[in-house]
Each structure stands twice: as C-alpha cells, then as structure tokens.
Amino acid sequence: MFFSKQGYIEVTGGRVWYGVAGADSPGTPLLTIHGGPGATHDYLEPLMELACERPVIYYDQLGGGNSDRPEDPSLWTIERFSLELAQLRSALHLEKLHILGQSWGTMLAVHYMLTKNNGGVKSLTLCSPYLSTPIWKEDQRRYIESLPPDISNSIINNEATGNFGSMEYLDAMNHFYRLHLCRMEPWPDCLNRTFSGMGFGVYNLMWGHSEFTITGSLKDKDLSGELAKLTVPVLYICGEFDEATPATTNIYHQMTPGSEIAVIAGASHMAHLERPREFFSALREFMKKSE
C-alpha cells in the first residue's frame, strides 16, 4: 500500500502508527477506524480508492499492527482508545474530517463522538456496526443455531468446557467466519495481513476467543441507547449476511435521527472487500451530501 505520509504519534501508553494516502488531495479528509479490538488497518486498504478525492487516513490502534504493544492491561479500555483517537486527531491537525468506523471501530467512533470534543466532524459512517454487546451476542447465537448440528454443537460444547484451542472449535469458527465475516474465497491478502498482525492479547482481554464467544471486558457494553444524541449525519452500512445483521443495523438506524442505511446484497462483515462497487457508491454519495 502506498502512503504519501506516514509516521508515529505519541499517545497515552505508547506510540501509534499512522499512514495517509492522498495527502495532497483537495477534499475533506476521511479518518478510518479499524475493528478488533486489536486488529490492524490493513483490511481497510480498499478505501484508498478515495485518495484521489480526499486524504484517507489510517492508523493502527495501540496493541496491534505497526503500533507499540505494551503489556499493561490497564490500557485496554474504550476510554483510553477514545483518548488515543482524540490525540491522533490533534497531532494530525484534523480540524475538519469525515470519520468511518468498521465493526469495533463503530463502537469506538460513537464513544468518541459522545465523550470528546468532536467539532468539525462532517459525517460518521458506521460499517458493520457493533454498538451493543448483548445485541451482538444474541445475533451470533441465532447464526450458530442455523449452522449444521455438528458444527453448532462443537461450538456449544467447547464453549462449555473452555477448550478454545481444540480443532473442533477452530474448524467451527472458520466455518462461521466464511459465512458471516468474509465470504470471499480465498480471503484477500489485506485481510490475511490483518489477522497476521492482530494483537490477540487486546482482543482476548477486551472481547474473547472469537467473534461469537464473548468473555472480555466489553461483554456488557451497550451504546445503542445513546444513538439519539448523535448530531452529525450518520450512514449505516452492513452486508446481507453480516455478523452485524441487517435487522439490528436497521434498529440502530431507526434510533439515530436523520441517519441513512445501506444493506449490501451478497456481502457479509467485509462489504467493502466483497462488494466494493456498491459499497463505494453508497459512501461517496453520503459524504458528498454531508459536505
């Protein structure tokens, strides 16, 4: 991936890496917030398509990717990650910008909007939104119930015994991910690089052992009741088979005054990879209207 500018920024707890594609492009910058927690920016590479129109800014949250990986569990809170985002924005002098969060990045983006000085944010795009762990867990349970019995039983049995390293559990997890995380075959290199660069210490402590086995500190987190407080234009995007289900995404849309929603047919949690034409059409139109 080509960055016209990249470097490191000191934040609470260490240094985070950032990269800017199209730094000299004329439009309002787009700041991207990756998922996880503990993932990397790599899988959001296709958003570089917008770099001819506006700067596209990436960063790796502390604990994963190219950023520092301190071994201090007290750092792994949504409050510190929101402060990190505010520190990054200040260091890069992003007075006006669009924000796009994906998966865990949507929870972080909404928390930032509700708790930090968010003046100058022109729009907020929430892709495959995770905004309530209880709702997320219910949706994943329904997906698990729809799997072939041998696969669903292996998930349930290994969760009960805590045997998350068993081949049964790992095979079932892979089957689930191929349906609801990314339906492409094979997975694109940028997504594989994200998994290779994952900060699993952060992921396991904050989330759990998989997308559907949630045991970490976020297990009760729920910002859905706060969505009415958002005052900027909001676009929700999800895939037809997304872990962030269309039904739940529509509930969030209904709870957010003036928001818009796009459901991408045939896609799952990685709609920007699986159906880029439809994804970018919705995103471009939304940001244009918001400027």
C-alpha positions, -999 to +999 in steps of 0.1 A: +000+000+000+013+034-009+012+062+017+022+097+008+029+103+045+033+080+075+049+080+109+043+076+146+024+096+172+029+095+210-004+087+228-012+076+263+006+042+266+030+043+237+033+051+200+007+045+173+015+042+136-005+062+110-005+065+073-021+090+049-030+081+013-036+111-010-022+137+015-024+164-011-059+156-024-084+185-022-114+170-003-122+169+034-100+140+049-115+107+058-102+091+090-107+053+092-111+034+124-104-004+122-121-032+141-109-056+166-101-046+193-065-054+184-069-056+147-049-036+121-056-011+093-046-035+065-081-049+057-094-013+051-069-008+022-096-006-005-107+027+010-076+041-007-098+042-038-110+076-024-075+090-021-077+108-054-106+128-040-096+133-004-068+123+021-076+089+036-060+084+070-053+051+086-039+041+119-032+010+140-047+013+174-022+007+203-016-030+209-017-042+172-003-038+138+026-014+134+019+003+167+035-004+201+024-034+220+027-026+257+020-053+282-002-032+305-038-045+307-050-012+322-046+004+288-072-017+271-103+003+278-127+021+254-120+053+273-083+051+266-089+042+229-112+073+226-084+094+241-060+079+217-083+089+188-085+125+201-047+126+205-042+113+169-067+139+155-049+167+174-015+156+163-026+154+126-044+188+128-077+173+116-099+203+122-125+191+097-129+155+087-152+126+080-150+095+102-155+059+091-155+031+117-158-006+110-170-032+135-154-024+169-144+008+152-180+019+152-183+015+189-151+035+193-162+062+169-196+066+187-179+067+221-155+093+208-184+114+194-203+113+227-173+120+250-147+141+233-146+174+215-160+164+182-164+197+165-155+197+128-168+161+121-187+164+089-201+129+089-199+095+106-201+062+086-207+031+107-198+000+088-210-034+101-219-017+133-211-032+167-229-009+192-243-033+218-226-065+230-258-080+243-275-075+209-244-087+191-243-119+212-280-126+205-274-122+168-244-146+168-264-172+188-291-171+161-265-176+134-250-205+154-284-222+157-287-221+119-254-240+114-253-277+107-258-295+140-223-310+142-208-275+138-231-257+162-227-285+188-189-283+186-191-245+193-215-250+223-196-280+237-162-264+235-175-231+250-189-252+279-155-268+285-134-238+277-115-258+252-110-229+227-078-244+212-095-276+200-095-284+163-133-288+165-138-253+179-113-238+154-129-256+124-163-244+135-150-208+139-136-209+104-169-222+090-187-194+108-163-168+095-166-180+059-203-173+062-205-141+082-171-124+083-158-127+047-174-148+020-146-144-005-125-174-015-097-171-010-096-143+015-078-112+001-042-105+012-051-074+031-075-093+053-049-121+059-024-094+069-048-081+095-051-115+111-013-119+110-008-086+127-036-089+153-029-080+189-046-110+203-038-100+238-060-069+234-087-089+216-088-117+241-089-093+271-115-069+257-136-093+236-130-130+240-120-161+220-139-155+187-164-132+172-192-152+189-176-163+222-176-130+242-159-132+276-139-099+278-144-065+294-167-054+267-192-082+274-218-058+288-210-027+267-240-010+251-242+024+234-274+018+215-294+039+239-271+069+232-275+070+195-302+097+196-275+121+209-255+120+176-259+153+159-238+147+127-250+129+095-247+092+100-247+064+074-250+028+085-236+001+061-239-036+065-239-068+044-268-091+038-250-119+058-231-097+082-223-105+118-238-071+123-272-082+109-294-061+087-322-063+112-300-049+140-284-023+118-319-011+109-327-008+146-297+014+151-307+034+120-342+040+135-326+051+168-304+077+151-323+108+139-318+116+103-295+087+096-293+067+064-288+029+058-274+008+030-275-030+031-251-046+006-266-077-011-244-108-011-219-093+014-210-101+050-189-083+075-164-072+049-187-055+024-160-031+013-140-061+001-168-083-011-189-058-030-167-027-035-188-011-063-220-010-042-201+000-010-183+029-025-213+042-044-232+045-011-202+060+008-194+086-019-230+098-022-233+101+015-201+121+021-209+144-009-242+152+007-226+159+040-201+184+028 
